[in-house]
């Protein structure tokens, strides 16, 4: 790419591309390319001017060379850019706002007064029609108030006031639409698929391949707990599929041979063999957007109250207008009441505040699937943590592999990884990564793999039954035996580690010791959550009481429960809710899904099981538990902002009405102050809640 350096200081450079026009897609390509460079710490690309501002560390020449190497035709760079980045949406609405302002200024400067009045009269028709239609339904709502204010202004010959009211209403509508669409767009993008590899069925074996290698009519296999990565026809298997993210259905749908499976839905039970029909799953983004826009999830109860209150206050505005006229016999003072209404600000500012808070959460890698969940976070007083992968690090490691019965350590680890990679969880990932680090490659040689939630995995290899999982699953459920003369070795397994047990034909072959270190920030997060308003912190784990007690003491939770099953977690949540508590549940595994569904707010770790992420109401990244504190602060700040907005709207507009009735300010000034304050509070509601 050819470019000119416009300005630079150490660690920052601003360049201008030597091209006449830069499209939104080209700007996105350059932006994603810049962020792919290891030396770039921050970048912004402005498509209107073709400029880019780049902050970097290291050598200046590295950035120059990277820019010189950039080509729009490069397919690798094109593949970096998602289909929907939001840039075109922002450009569209920025242009709308600029055009509205410029057109109004131009009208005032160039149009003679008679033509200006005629234009305003024509524009007023749609508002008056909307008001009449609302009245025809026997409703007194905001549309009637707007139509009356504009209509009375026109009847009095005050065309400038009518024009100002319509201009401010138009700006407000555009801002509301923009903020809503952008928030929905951001949310849908965060909910879109991010799958890198899939299981390709080749003959009787399964091969894990990059999703980019999949072609139409290929056959893929999707196991329980995993997201269906591509649209296609089911040609084998049977499963219950959670389609909530796509259709809003709360009940899983049965899929069997002949059914159509949609990308982004999750298998809760069973497994499916799918013939791929749409390689990219391209319709998912649009389907998510439609679902979000139609879903009541976006509406918090406070938003609903604001809308109802806004409509409920309209009759009082009319009554105040009539009463003022009867008492003063002054049309101007009566119009001062009509020019001011509480509903515009209430209906506009509240949704914008909620959607902006959701967008701000996204800046901290927190995905919130609806405004009502932020409200629930603010009200929550109890929080329940799963231990593994949540309070402990999301990337546990294999400390050692202890073999029994003379089995080879490398072979046992290879078999374990072969099974565990089908059902990713933090401990399963540790086994798979350890096998990779030891360069233990394998071909799929087992039969159908069955996953028993919260217990383990079962399959057959060369006609022999192979299982891997918890002590309860291996020794109690499956009745496996420890080889003779090796009881002492079993009893001496290191207590500081979590254990996965591998058994073949009912005999223990290996114990994989997993180091599951506590997150450094865990104790500090508990303290911060208490300061933010959480009263009760609980830890629940399937680990032994000894391990759970040690972790609980270090973290500082109020209660802990050990050796629990998935239904135990969900039952505990239900009992807490029955006591009148608002409960947050945080987990990362398939076994956490029932509790995530039962809680007032379910929060999943982004690197956890796909089913948990799908069911959860909020997703946080696995990097730092302090994101929970950030989420709580955003939610608390949102509630404070909404209450503050209520007080301001009621107080300010009531003051305008009093000043108008007393004759201190004319109706035009009341209308100007009212509409300006509405825009002001709406713009203020778009600001970040925490710095």
N, C-alpha and C positions, 0 to 999 in steps of 0.2 A: 504494500500500500504506500502511495505517495502522500506525504503530509508536511505541514509546516509547524515548527515549534513557535507558539505565540507567546508563551511565558514559562519560566521555570525557576525554581529554587531547589535547594538540596532536598531530595526525597519527594519532589512533586513537579510534574510537568503538565502543561496544557498544550494540546496539539489541535490542529485543524486539518481535516482530510481534504486533499486536493480533488474535490469532486463537487459538482453543482448541486446535486440533491442526494441526501442520504435517507433511505426508506427506514421505517421502523424495524423491519427485519434485519437490515444491514446494521443498524445501530445495536440491535440485540446480539448479532453475531460478533461484533467488535467487543461488546461488553463481556460476553461469556468467554471469548478468547482471552481477553485481558485477565479475567479472574482465574483462568487456567494456568497463568504464568506464576511460578513460585515466588517471584520477587514482588508481585503486585499485592498491596495490602488493601487498596480501595480504588474504585474507578467509577466514573460517571460518563455516559455518552449522551450528547444532546443532538437528536436527529435533525432538529430545525436548522441548527447552525453547522452541523457536521463536526462539532468540537468534541474533545474527550479530555477529561481531567483525570490524571493518574497519580496515585501516591504509591511509592515503592520503597523497598529497602535494597541495599546492595549497589551494584554498579549501574550508572546511568546508561552505559553502552548496551547492557543486557536488554533494557526496555526499548531502546532505539532499534536494536536488531530484531526484537520480537515484533515490533510494529512494521518494520520493513518486510518481514516474512509473512505478514497477514494477507490472506487472499479471500475474497468473498466466494470464490469458486471452490474452495477447499471443502470437500465433503465431510471431513472429520470435524471441521468447525461448524458446519451446518448441522451436524448431528448433535452438537452440544446444546443447541437452542430448543427449548420446549415449544410446542405448538402455540401455547398461550402464555405470554409473559406479562401482559397488562399494559405494555407500552402504547399499543394502538388505542386502547380504551382511554388512557390518560390524554393522549394527543387529541382524540375526538372531543372530549369534554372541555379541554382547555380552549380548543378552537371555538366551541359553542359559546363559552363565557366571553371570550374576547370579542367575538362577532356581535353578541348582544350589547356589550358596552359601546363598541365602536358605532354600531347602528343607531343607538340612542343618541350618542353625541352628534352624529352626522345629521340625524333628523332635526335636532334642535338648532343646528347651525344653518343647514341648507334648505329645509322645508319651510315655506311660509306658514303662518299661523293657521289659516283656513284648511290647508292641506294636512297639516299636523293634526288638527282637530278631527278631520275626516278619517285619517288613519287610525287614531285612537278609538274612534267610534266603531270602526270595523273590527279592531282587535278585541273590543269589549264584548262583542257578540257571543264569543265562545264561553266567557265567564257567566254571562247572563243566562245563556241556555243551560249551562251546568247547574246554576242555582234554581232555575225553573224546574228542571228535571228532578232535582232533590226534593223540592216542595211538592211535586206531583206524587212523590212516594210517601207524602205526609211526614217528612223528616226535616228537622231544623239542624243543619250541620254547617260546617265551615264554608262549603260552596255557596250556600245561601247568603252568608255574611259577606263573603267577597263580592258576590253579584250585587248585593244591596249597596255596599260601599261604593262600588264602581258606578252603578246605575244612578245613585243619588248625586254623585259628583258630576256625572254627565248632564243630568236634568238641571242642575244649578249652573251649568256652563263652565264648570271648573275642570276643563280638559287636562290641564297639567297634573292635577292631583290624581285623576283617574289613570293617566299615563304612568305616573310614578308608582302607584299601587300595583299596576300590572307588571311594570318593569321589575320591581322588587319581588313580586310573586314568582315571576319567570326565573329570576336569578336563584331564588330559594329552591324552586322545583328542580332546576338543573343541578345545583349543589347536592341536593338530597339524592337525586337519581345517580349522580356520579359516585358519591360516597357509598351508596348501597351497592351499585354494580361492582365497584372496585373491591369492596369487602367480600362480596360473594365470589368474585373472580379469584381473589387471593385465597379464599377458603377452599374453593373447588380445586385450585392448582395444588394446594398442600395435600388435598385428599386424593389426588391423582396417583396413578401407579408409579412405583419406583422399584421395579423388579429387574434384576440384572441377569439371573439365570433361571432356567426352567428344566424340568425333566422331560427329555425327548424319548419316546418309546421307539426303540429300534429292534424289530424282531421280538424276542422274549426278554430283552434286557432294557434297562433304563440308563440313559446317559445324561449327565448334567451339562447343559450347553448354554452359552450366552443367548439371551432372548433375541438378540439381533440376528442369530443364525436361523431362527424359526421362519419357515415359509408357509404360505397358504397350503392347506391339505396335509400338513405335518400332523403327527399324532403326539399329544403330550399327556403326561400323567400328573394329576394334582392330588396330593394327599390331604388327610384331615388336618385342619388348622391352618392351611395355606390359602393364599389369595389365588383365584383363577386369573392367570396373567393375560389371557387373550380370549376374545370372543370365539365361540365355536360350537359344534354339534356334539352332544354326548354320544359316544359309540360303545361305551362300556362302563360298568360300575354303577353304583347307586349312592346317593349322598343327600344330606340335608344341607342346603346352602343358605347362608345369611345374605340377603340382598338389600339390607337396610340402607347402605350408603348409596344405592342406586335408585331404589324405588320407594324407600321409606317404610317398607313392610317390616313389622316387628317380629313376625313369626317366620322361622326358616322354611324354605320351599324345597319340596322333594324334587330332585333331578335324577333321571334315569335315561336309559338308551332312547334316543329320539328327541330328548329335551334340548333346548338351546341354553348354553351357559354364557354368562356375560362377564367380561373382564372387570376385575375389581370386587366381585362378590367373593365370599369366603366359605370354605367347606367346614361346617361345624362337626359333621359326623360322616364317616364313609370316605370314599375316594372315587374319582372320575377319570375316565379316559376320554379325551376330547380331540376331535378333529378340527384343527384351526380353520376358521372361515374369514376372520379379519385380522390380518397380521398385527396391525398397530393398536387395535382396540380404540380406534380414533373417536368413536362416538361417546366414550366415557366422560370426557370433560363436559360436553354439552349436557349429558344426562345428569351429571352431578349438579351443574348450575341450575337446571330446571328443578331438580329435587329440592335444592336449598331454597330457591325462591318461593316454592310452593309450601315448604315445610314450616310448621309452627315452631320448629326448633329455634328459628332466628328470633322469635319473639320472647322476650322476658316478660314476666308478669307486670313489671313496672312500665314496659312499653305499652302493654295492653291497657293499663290503668291510665296512662297519659292520653292514649287515643280516646278512651271512653270519657275521660274528664274534659278533653278538648271539645268533644261533641256536646257534652252535657252543659257546658258553659255558654253555648251559642244562644239558647233561648233567653238566658239572663242578659246577654248583650243587647238583644232586641228589646227586652223589657226595660232595661236601663235607658235605652234611647227614647222609648215612648214616655216613660216616667219623667225624664228630663224635659221633654217638650211640653208635657202637661203642666209641669211646675213652673217652667220659665217662659213658655211660649216663644222660645228662641230656637230656630232651626239650626243655627250654627252650633250652639251648645249641644243640641241633641245629636248632631252629626259627629261631634267629638267622641261620643260614646261609641257610635257605629264604626268609626274609623279604627277603633282599638279593639282587638279581640285577643283572648288568651290562647286560643286554639292553635294558631299558626306556629308559635314558638314551641308549644307542648308537643305537637305532632311532628315537628321537624327536628327539634334538638334531641329528643330522647332516642329515637332510632339511630341518629348519627352518632351519639355518644356511645351506644352499645356496639355498633359496627366498627367504630374507630378503636374501641378497646380491644375488640377481636383482632383487628389489624395490628395493633401495637403488640399484642401477645405474639403474633406471628413473627415480629422482628426479633423476638427472643427464642425463636424456634419452638414456640408453643402453638399447637393447632387446636383451636376451640371450635367445636362444631355447632354452636348455637349460643345466642345471647343469654338464654335462661340458665346455662351452665355457669356463666360468670356470676350471675346473681346467686346461684346456689353455693358457689365457692365463697362468696362474701358472707353468706349466712352460716356456713359450715362451722361446727364446733368440735367435730370428731374426725380424725384421720386414721385410716388403717393401711399399714404398709405390709406388702409381701416382703420377704427377706431376700431371697436369691435373685440377683440381677436388679434389685431395687435399692435396698439399703446396702447391699454388697455391690461390688463393681460389676458393671455390665459385661466385662470380659474376664471371667475367671480363667485360670490356667490349670493344666494337668501338672501336678507336682511329681507324681510317680505312678507307675503301674506295677501292682503286686500280682504275680501269677500263682496259680495253684495247679496241682496235678501234673507238674512238669511241662506245662504249656509255654510256648515261646512268647515273650513279651511283645515283640513287634507284630506278630500275627494276631494276638489278642487285641491290640490297639487298632490294627487295620480292620478287623471285623467290627469292633465297636464303632469306629468312625463310619464304616459302610452303612450301619444301621442309623446312627444318630443324625446323619446329614439329611435324612428324609423329614425330620421333625425338629427344625431349629429352635433352640432355647439357649439361654446363656451357657448352661453346663454342657449341652450337646455341642454347641459351637466350640467350646474349649477342647473337647475330644477331637473334633474335626480338624481344628487348627493344629493340635499337637501332631496328628497323623501327617498333615501337610508339612510341618516343620521337619519331620523325620523322613520326608519324601516317600511316604507309604501310599503309592498309587494303587488303585484297585479297579476291577471291572465288577459290575453288579452280577452277583452269582446267587443271590437269595431269592426266595419266592415272595409272595405278597407280604408286605410289612404292615403289621397292625400296631396301632398306638393306643395304649390304655392310659387315659388321662390321669395325671398325677402319680402314675405308677411306673410305666416303662414301655418297652417295645418288644414285640414278639414276631419271629419269622422262622423260616426253615432254610438251612444251607446244606446241600448234599443230602437231603432227606432227614437231617437232624434238627431238632427244635433248638433254637437259639433265642435267649431272652437277655435283655439288659435293662436295669432300672434300680429302683430303691430297694432297701433291705426288706421292707414290708412286702413288696411285689415278688421279689425273688425267693425269699425264704418262707413267707407265710402264705401268700396266694398261690405260688407255683410249687411250693414244697421242695425246693432245691436243697441239695446236701453239700456240706463242706467235705472235701476229700479226707479220708482217714489219715490220721497222724498230722494234719495241718490245722487243727483247731487252734493251736497256740499261735500260729502265724496269723490266723484270722483275728484272734483277740488282740494281737499286738499291732493291728492297723492303726496308723497315727490318728489320734482323736481330734487334732486341730484341723483336719480336712473333712470335706464332704465326700461321700463315697458313691460310686456307681458300680454295680455288681453285674458281671457277665457270666452267664451259665449256659452250658451246652448239654443237652440231653439230661437235664436235671442235676448237673454237677457244677459247682462253682469253678470257673476257670480263671477269673481275674477280678481284681478290685482296682478300680481306677480312682486314685486320690485326687480330688479337685481342690485346688487352693482358691478360696472364695473370699478374698480380703474385703474388709469393711471399707466403705467409701470414707475418705479422709474428712469430707464435709458433713457426714451424717449427723454427728452430735450437734454441730453448729446449726444445721438446718432445723433440728427439733427445737432448739432455743428460739430461733428466729420465727418459726411458725407459732410458738406460744405467744411471742410478743405481738404477732399479727392478728391474734384472736382465736387461735385453736386452743381448746381446753383439754382435749384428751387425745393422746397419741398411742396407737396400738400396733404391735407387730405380730404377724401370723406367719408360720412357716411349717413346712412338712419335715423339717430337720428334727433331730433328737432334742429332748429337753435340755441336755447338757450344752449343746451348741447354742440353742435359742437363748438360754439364760445368760450365757457369756456375752452374746451380741446385744441383748436387751440392756444389760448393765453398762456396756460401753456407749451405747447410743443414747440412753436416757429416756426410753419410752415409759409410759405410765402402766401399760399392761402388755404381756406377751402370751402367745399360745403356740405350743409346739405340736408336731406330729398331726397336723390338721389336714383334712381332705378338702377338695374344692367346695363341697356342699357345706362343710363346717364354716368356711369363710363367708359364704353367702348367707347362712343362717345367722351368723354373728351380726352381719350388717343389718339384716331384717330386724333383729331384736333391738339393736341400737336405734333404728328408725322408729320402732314401736314405742320407744321411751321418749320420743319427741326430739331426738337429735338429728341434725343434718350431717350426713356421713359422706366423706370422700374415701374412695378406695384406690390404692395405687399398686399396680402389678405389671408383670411383663410376660407371663406365661399363659398357655392355653388353660391351665388349671385355675387361673385367676379370673377367667371370663365370667363365670356365674356371679362372683362377687362384684365385678365391675358393672354388670348389668343391674344388680340389686341396689347399688349405692345411688345416692342422690347425684353424685358426680363420679364417674369412673375415669381414672387417669392411667394411661398406658405409657410405658417406656418405648421410645421409637425403635429401638433395636430388639424389642421383644417379639413374641409370636404375632404373626399377622392377624390371627383371629382376635387376640386381645386388643390390638390397635384398631381393628374394625369395630368392635363392640364398644370400646371406650368413647366417652364424650369429649375427652381432651387427650392430646398426646404431647409429651415433652421429650426432649432429646436425652440421650443416655449420658451426656457429657458431665452434667452438673446438677445435683439435686436442688441447688439454690434456685433453679427455675421454678420450683414449687412456691418458694417464698415470693419470687417475682410475680407469679400468677396470682397469689393471694393479695399482694399489694395492688396489682392492677384491678382486681375485682373490688377490693375495698375502695380504691380511688374512684372507680366507676360509680359505686353507690353514693359516695359523697358528692360527686359531680352531678348526678341526677337530682339528689335532694337540693343541692345548691341551685340548679337550673329551675326547679319548681319554685323555690323561694324568690328567685330573681324575676321569673316570668309573672308570677302573681303580684309581687310588690311593685315592679316597674310599670306594668300596664295599669294596675289600679291607680298608681300615681298620675299617669297620663289622663285617665278618665276624670279624676278629681280636678286636675288643672283645666281640662277642657270644659267641664260642667261649670266651673267657676269663671270661665271666659278668659283665663290667663293666656292660654295658647289656642290658636285657631285649629280647625279640623285638619288642614293640610299639614300643619306642624305635627299634630298628633299622629297622623298616618305615617309621616316621614320617620318620626322617632320610633314608632311601633315597628315598622318594617325594618328599619336599620338595626334595632335591638334584636329582632328575630334573626337577622343574618349574623349579627355579632355573636349571639349566644351559640348559634349553629357552628360558626367557624371556631369559636372557643372550644366547643365540644369535640372538634377534630384534633385538638392538640394531644400530645402524649400525656399519660397520667403520671408516669414516673420518669425521672431524668436518667 
